[in-house]
């Protein structure tokens, strides 16, 4: 083989690898972060019983549900929280698996909730927190759902 052909093959392979790596970022996990569905799959639980991963630190990614952000300045609710979802529909409402995220209730969380004002509806949210489970009764059964407790705004990263 001549040198020009070898260079062409090398550049083509390099370009292909870069394309593959860039496409994987959107579809798969981000470093140590797992999807909400992966967390639910790896952390089963039954109503009235602790989750398999309850009390453990986790890192998860999802999409901010713009319609479920409750901070003390915007809400009459006592508990500040926000919801991240596996996906969002065209109106920005959560769909798929969801996780409620609770910041410290005894601190001022203005910086945390201020981050959300500039968030594009399609921005991915990366959250590091501690797993807490809660029972969610339905008409005929009960589900053990996951929530996260975080320490503050440093535990939330918004992908731009």
ZASEDREN-161025 format. One record per atom (N, C-alpha, C): x, y, z; atom name; residue number from 1. Coordinates in steps of 0.001 Angstrom, whole numbers. Example, Ala and Ser with C-alpha at 12.3 -4.5 7.8 and 13.67 -1.06 7.14 Angstrom:
REM ZASEDREN-161025
         X         Y         Z   atome   num
     13190     -5690      7800       N     1
     12300     -4500      7800      CA     1
     13200     -3300      7800       C     1
     12850     -2250      7080       N     2
     13670     -1060      7140      CA     2
     12900        30      7870       C     2
//
This chain:
REM ZASEDREN-161025
         X         Y         Z   atome   num
       837     -1180         0       N     1
         0         0         0      CA     1
       884      1247         0       C     1
       377      2244      -687       N     2
      1162      3474      -690      CA     2
       816      4331       528       C     2
      1652      5300       817       N     3
      1536      6139      2010      CA     3
       255      6979      1981       C     3
      -122      7494       823       N     4
     -1328      8320       718      CA     4
     -2574      7504      1077       C     4
     -2624      6282       609       N     5
     -3772      5425       895      CA     5
     -3828      5091      2387       C     5
     -2685      4825      3020       N     6
     -2643      4536      4445      CA     6
     -3127      5734      5262       C     6
     -2711      6927      4864       N     7
     -3167      8132      5555      CA     7
     -4675      8311      5413       C     7
     -5203      8036      4234       N     8
     -6630      8157      3988      CA     8
     -7412      7167      4856       C     8
     -6929      5943      4946       N     9
     -7580      4929      5783      CA     9
     -7531      5360      7249       C     9
     -6379      5845      7697       N    10
     -6233      6286      9081      CA    10
     -7187      7439      9408       C    10
     -7254      8426      8558       N    11
     -8137      9583      8778      CA    11
     -9600      9145      8775       C    11
     -9963      8253      7879       N    12
    -11336      7754      7816      CA    12
    -11699      7012      9095       C    12
    -10812      6147      9581       N    13
    -11064      5415     10826      CA    13
    -11162      6368     12020       C    13
    -10279      7340     12075       N    14
    -10303      8317     13163      CA    14
    -11610      9103     13160       C    14
    -12024      9557     11986       N    15
    -13281     10297     11859      CA    15
    -14463      9420     12280       C    15
    -14470      8178     11872       N    16
    -15540      7252     12244      CA    16
    -15614      7030     13743       C    16
    -14447      6891     14399       N    17
    -14428      6717     15847      CA    17
    -14960      7958     16555       C    17
    -14591      9134     16078       N    18
    -15094     10369     16681      CA    18
    -16605     10478     16538       C    18
    -17133     10120     15385       N    19
    -18580     10128     15198      CA    19
    -19271      9158     16135       C    19
    -18722      7979     16274       N    20
    -19295      6970     17154      CA    20
    -19291      7441     18599       C    20
    -18184      7998     19048       N    21
    -18102      8482     20425      CA    21
    -19061      9632     20682       C    21
    -19206     10543     19750       N    22
    -20107     11679     19961      CA    22
    -21560     11235     19954       C    22
    -21911     10235     19179       N    23
    -23301      9760     19167      CA    23
    -23623      8977     20424       C    23
    -22653      8313     21028       N    24
    -22890      7541     22247      CA    24
    -23188      8449     23430       C    24
    -22668      9649     23435       N    25
    -22889     10558     24566      CA    25
    -24369     10822     24782       C    25
    -25129     11005     23755       N    26
    -26542     11317     23894      CA    26
    -27380     10101     24283       C    26
    -27004      8944     23812       N    27
    -27846      7774     24003      CA    27
    -27548      7029     25293       C    27
    -26326      7063     25756       N    28
    -25944      6213     26866      CA    28
    -25680      6972     28139       C    28
    -25114      6250     29113       N    29
    -24803      6888     30389      CA    29
    -23704      7930     30224       C    29
    -23657      8841     31160       N    30
    -22661      9898     31140      CA    30
    -21700      9603     32281       C    30
    -20537      9064     31951       N    31
    -19565      8743     32994      CA    31
    -20176      7861     34063       C    31
    -20168      8356     35282       N    32
    -20698      7603     36418      CA    32
    -22213      7724     36547       C    32
    -22837      8580     35770       N    33
    -24272      8823     35896      CA    33
    -25058      7753     35141       C    33
    -26152      7304     35729       N    34
    -27018      6326     35082      CA    34
    -28366      6954     34789       C    34
    -29088      6357     33878       N    35
    -30426      6868     33560      CA    35
    -31377      6519     34708       C    35
    -32507      7174     34732       N    36
    -33526      6894     35748      CA    36
    -34008      5449     35622       C    36
    -34200      4983     34396       N    37
    -34642      3596     34187      CA    37
    -33594      2617     34715       C    37
    -32315      2898     34494       N    38
    -31259      2019     35002      CA    38
    -31274      1980     36526       C    38
    -31503      3126     37155       N    39
    -31568      3160     38617      CA    39
    -32731      2308     39124       C    39
    -33911      2475     38523       N    40
    -35060      1671     38947      CA    40
    -34797       172     38727       C    40
    -34156      -176     37619       N    41
    -33867     -1586     37340      CA    41
    -32875     -2173     38345       C    41
    -31918     -1366     38772       N    42
    -30881     -1866     39673      CA    42
    -31259     -1740     41147       C    42
    -32408     -1148     41438       N    43
    -32781      -871     42824      CA    43
    -34238     -1245     43075       C    43
    -34561     -2548     43021       N    44
    -35955     -2952     43196      CA    44
    -36416     -2810     44645       C    44
    -37719     -2728     44815       N    45
    -38290     -2660     46155      CA    45
    -39781     -2936     46136       C    45
    -40298     -3379     47269       N    46
    -41729     -3639     47432      CA    46
    -42279     -2652     48450       C    46
    -43546     -2327     48313       N    47
    -44178     -1396     49252      CA    47
    -43990     -1881     50685       C    47
    -43722      -918     51540       N    48
    -43542     -1221     52947      CA    48
    -42160     -1744     53299       C    48
    -41315     -1953     52298       N    49
    -39967     -2465     52536      CA    49
    -38952     -1499     51946       C    49
    -37760     -1439     52529       N    50
    -36732      -556     51962      CA    50
    -36311     -1019     50567       C    50
    -35917       -65     49743       N    51
    -35349      -382     48437      CA    51
    -34009     -1080     48630       C    51
    -33590     -1842     47631       N    52
    -32306     -2532     47698      CA    52
    -31139     -1551     47859       C    52
    -31287      -331     47344       N    53
    -30198       657     47396      CA    53
    -30516      1839     48320       C    53
    -31524      1687     49143       N    54
    -31937      2798     50013      CA    54
    -30778      3262     50896       C    54
    -30591      4585     50960       N    55
    -29534      5177     51760      CA    55
    -28187      5257     51062       C    55
    -28093      4722     49853       N    56
    -26826      4723     49131      CA    56
    -26716      5949     48223       C    56
    -25494      6441     48007       N    57
    -25305      7554     47069      CA    57
    -25405      7047     45629       C    57
    -26051      7836     44774       N    58
    -26159      7506     43354      CA    58
    -25995      8781     42534       C    58
    -25703      8586     41254       N    59
    -25645      9679     40294      CA    59
    -26553      9292     39147       C    59
    -27492     10169     38827       N    60
    -28500      9856     37819      CA    60
    -28711     11056     36910       C    60
    -29134     10795     35666       N    61
    -29453     11886     34751      CA    61
    -30896     11758     34297       C    61
    -31475     12920     33993       N    62
    -32843     12973     33497      CA    62
    -33099     14358     32925       C    62
    -34366     14667     32767       N    63
    -34773     15966     32225      CA    63
    -35654     16661     33246       C    63
    -35405     17932     33445       N    64
    -36167     18709     34414      CA    64
    -37599     18878     33936       C    64
    -38544     18516     34790       N    65
    -39958     18729     34492      CA    65
    -40293     20163     34920       C    65
    -40381     21060     33953       N    66
    -40598     22488     34218      CA    66
    -41896     22753     34983       C    66
    -42822     21813     34961       N    67
    -44120     21990     35612      CA    67
    -44130     21457     37042       C    67
    -43025     20932     37492       N    68
    -42941     20370     38840      CA    68
    -41675     20835     39546       C    68
    -41562     22149     39664       N    69
    -40482     22783     40410      CA    69
    -41149     23559     41540       C    69
    -40823     23199     42763       N    70
    -41465     23824     43915      CA    70
    -40399     24366     44861       C    70
    -40173     25683     44779       N    71
    -39291     26319     45750      CA    71
    -40115     27276     46583       C    71
    -39530     27753     47644       N    72
    -40306     28556     48593      CA    72
    -40815     29860     47999       C    72
    -40151     30397     46981       N    73
    -40600     31662     46410      CA    73
    -41742     31495     45406       C    73
    -41913     30304     44835       N    74
    -42918     30088     43800      CA    74
    -44077     29220     44257       C    74
    -44037     28749     45476       N    75
    -45008     27737     45860      CA    75
    -45471     27944     47286       C    75
    -46687     27531     47554       N    76
    -47192     27554     48918      CA    76
    -46954     26199     49600       C    76
    -46272     25322     48919       N    77
    -45971     24006     49492      CA    77
    -44866     24149     50532       C    77
    -44920     23309     51530       N    78
    -43937     23377     52604      CA    78
    -42589     22783     52201       C    78
    -42580     21809     51319       N    79
    -41365     21093     50980      CA    79
    -40848     21504     49603       C    79
    -39620     22010     49579       N    80
    -39006     22352     48299      CA    80
    -38571     21073     47603       C    80
    -38820     21015     46295       N    81
    -38429     19844     45528      CA    81
    -38570     20132     44047       C    81
    -38014     19242     43227       N    82
    -38222     19300     41784      CA    82
    -38235     17875     41258       C    82
    -38725     17727     40056       N    83
    -38895     16412     39459      CA    83
    -38025     16294     38218       C    83
    -37306     15185     38125       N    84
    -36614     14874     36881      CA    84
    -37263     13626     36297       C    84
    -37283     13568     34983       N    85
    -37967     12480     34289      CA    85
    -37051     11839     33267       C    85
    -37416     10612     32931       N    86
    -36685      9858     31915      CA    86
    -36750     10565     30565       C    86
    -37910     11143     30268       N    87
    -38112     11884     29029      CA    87
    -39194     12934     29249       C    87
    -39290     13861     28310       N    88
    -40327     14886     28351      CA    88
    -41138     14808     27076       C    88
    -42446     15071     27200       N    89
    -43261     15119     25984      CA    89
    -43129     16504     25350       C    89
    -43835     16752     24263       N    90
    -43679     18012     23526      CA    90
    -44115     19243     24319       C    90
    -44958     19059     25345       N    91
    -45370     20189     26182      CA    91
    -44454     20387     27388       C    91
    -43421     19548     27509       N    92
    -42486     19676     28622      CA    92
    -42906     18936     29870       C    92
    -43924     18095     29780       N    93
    -44360     17318     30934      CA    93
    -43564     16019     31014       C    93
    -43346     15562     32230       N    94
    -42573     14347     32456      CA    94
    -43293     13127     31910       C    94
    -42497     12228     31330       N    95
    -43039     10940     30923      CA    95
    -41993      9876     31225       C    95
    -42438      8656     31295       N    96
    -41535      7575     31679      CA    96
    -41311      7593     33182       C    96
    -40238      6971     33610       N    97
    -39897      6917     35037      CA    97
    -39511      8318     35516       C    97
    -39799      8580     36803       N    98
    -39545      9898     37377      CA    98
    -38901      9760     38749       C    98
    -38208     10815     39153       N    99
    -37620     10875     40490      CA    99
    -37830     12274     41046       C    99
    -38358     12341     42270       N   100
    -38432     13617     42975      CA   100
    -37097     13853     43669       C   100
    -36619     15091     43593       N   101
    -35335     15456     44187      CA   101
    -35592     16508     45265       C   101
    -35064     16240     46463       N   102
    -35281     17117     47611      CA   102
    -33970     17746     48054       C   102
    -33857     19079     47960       N   103
    -32678     19759     48508      CA   103
    -32831     19866     50026       C   103
    -31782     20307     50720       N   104
    -31904     20471     52173      CA   104
    -33036     21438     52505       C   104
    -33891     21053     53404       N   105
    -35053     21875     53736      CA   105
    -34733     22959     54759       C   105
    -33576     22862     55384       N   106
    -33208     23831     56423      CA   106
    -32234     24894     55916       C   106
    -32068     24979     54592       N   107
    -31152     25957     54006      CA   107
    -31849     26773     52942       C   107
    -31225     27880     52577       N   108
    -31714     28697     51485      CA   108
    -31258     28047     50172       C   108
    -32203     27668     49343       N   109
    -31901     26974     48089      CA   109
    -32085     27871     46864       C   109
    -31968     29182     47057       N   110
    -32165     30138     45968      CA   110
    -31208     29881     44807       C   110
    -29943     29597     45086       N   111
    -28970     29342     44014      CA   111
    -29347     28100     43208       C   111
    -29798     27065     43900       N   112
    -30201     25842     43207      CA   112
    -31372     26102     42275       C   112
    -32431     26675     42790       N   113
    -33617     26898     41964      CA   113
    -33380     27991     40927       C   113
    -32442     28904     41185       N   114
    -32073     29912     40195      CA   114
    -31432     29301     38955       C   114
    -30754     28161     39121       N   115
    -30162     27470     37969      CA   115
    -31230     27080     36944       C   115
    -32430     26799     37422       N   116
    -33478     26281     36545      CA   116
    -34116     27348     35672       C   116
    -33954     28620     36014       N   117
    -34567     29696     35232      CA   117
    -34050     29754     33802       C   117
    -32777     29418     33614       N   118
    -32181     29514     32278      CA   118
    -32097     28163     31565       C   118
    -32762     27163     32100       N   119
    -32661     25820     31523      CA   119
    -33536     25690     30286       C   119
    -32934     25205     29238       N   120
    -33686     24840     28041      CA   120
    -34465     23564     28369       C   120
    -35660     23443     27836       N   121
    -36484     22268     28139      CA   121
    -35815     20957     27777       C   121
    -34871     20992     26857       N   122
    -34228     19748     26424      CA   122
    -32891     19504     27128       C   122
    -32509     20359     28060       N   123
    -31238     20178     28772      CA   123
    -31314     18982     29707       C   123
    -30240     18216     29702       N   124
    -30161     17094     30624      CA   124
    -29685     17591     31980       C   124
    -30250     17020     33027       N   125
    -29901     17374     34397      CA   125
    -29163     16192     35019       C   125
    -28006     16443     35601       N   126
    -27229     15414     36285      CA   126
    -27355     15671     37782       C   126
    -27763     14643     38526       N   127
    -28018     14812     39959      CA   127
    -27277     13727     40739       C   127
    -26581     14144     41795       N   128
    -25930     13215     42715      CA   128
    -26627     13349     44058       C   128
    -27115     12243     44589       N   129
    -27832     12300     45854      CA   129
    -27914     10952     46534       C   129
    -28668     10922     47613       N   130
    -28866      9709     48403      CA   130
    -30265      9176     48142       C   130
    -30370      7877     47894       N   131
    -31643      7243     47562      CA   131
    -32536      7131     48796       C   131
    -33768      7543     48613       N   132
    -34833      7353     49607      CA   132
    -36017      6742     48880       C   132
    -36674      5798     49493       N   133
    -37845      5189     48883      CA   133
    -39117      5673     49549       C   133
    -40213      5615     48814       N   134
    -41517      5933     49398      CA   134
    -42588      5121     48686       C   134
    -43649      4829     49423       N   135
    -44756      4051     48875      CA   135
    -45731      4965     48154       C   135
    -46174      4515     46984       N   136
    -47145      5265     46185      CA   136
    -48311      4336     45871       C   136
    -49347      4399     46689       N   137
    -50510      3539     46442      CA   137
    -51222      3917     45142       C   137
    -51696      2923     44431       N   138
    -52508      3132     43236      CA   138
    -53874      2513     43502       C   138
    -54728      2475     42503       N   139
    -56085      1948     42709      CA   139
    -56108       545     43304       C   139
    -55321      -350     42747       N   140
    -55385     -1739     43181      CA   140
    -54077     -2281     43737       C   140
    -53045     -1463     43773       N   141
    -51759     -1971     44235      CA   141
    -50948      -840     44860       C   141
    -49670     -1072     44972       N   142
    -48760       -82     45539      CA   142
    -47413      -244     44847       C   142
    -46736       873     44629       N   143
    -45394       854     44048      CA   143
    -44428      1501     45019       C   143
    -43230       986     45074       N   144
    -42162      1619     45853      CA   144
    -41369      2473     44874       C   144
    -41420      3788     45052       N   145
    -40763      4725     44149      CA   145
    -39494      5280     44773       C   145
    -38694      5921     43929       N   146
    -37396      6454     44350      CA   146
    -37435      7971     44386       C   146
    -36869      8535     45438       N   147
    -36590      9966     45486      CA   147
    -35117     10116     45860       C   147
    -34580     11304     45636       N   148
    -33191     11581     45993      CA   148
    -33139     12769     46930       C   148
    -32283     12685     47916       N   149
    -31975     13829     48763      CA   149
    -30594     14317     48372       C   149
    -30477     15627     48126       N   150
    -29188     16203     47740      CA   150
    -28718     17160     48826       C   150
    -27441     17505     48783       N   151
    -26862     18409     49781      CA   151
    -26965     19875     49384       C   151
    -27166     20163     48086       N   152
    -27255     21552     47641      CA   152
    -27038     21677     46155       C   152
    -26818     22918     45720       N   153
    -26724     23202     44284      CA   153
    -25526     22547     43611       C   153
    -24478     22219     44373       N   154
    -23322     21560     43784      CA   154
    -23622     20142     43340       C   154
    -24720     19567     43799       N   155
    -25110     18202     43414      CA   155
    -25960     18169     42160       C   155
    -26171     19327     41530       N   156
    -26984     19398     40314      CA   156
    -26171     20077     39221       C   156
    -26017     19395     38097       N   157
    -25305     19944     36937      CA   157
    -26291     19990     35794       C   157
    -26322     21100     35083       N   158
    -27198     21246     33919      CA   158
    -26328     21218     32668       C   158
    -26609     20263     31796       N   159
    -25889     20206     30517      CA   159
    -26445     21267     29591       C   159
    -25585     22049     29009       N   160
    -26035     23090     28076      CA   160
    -25788     22648     26663       C   160
//
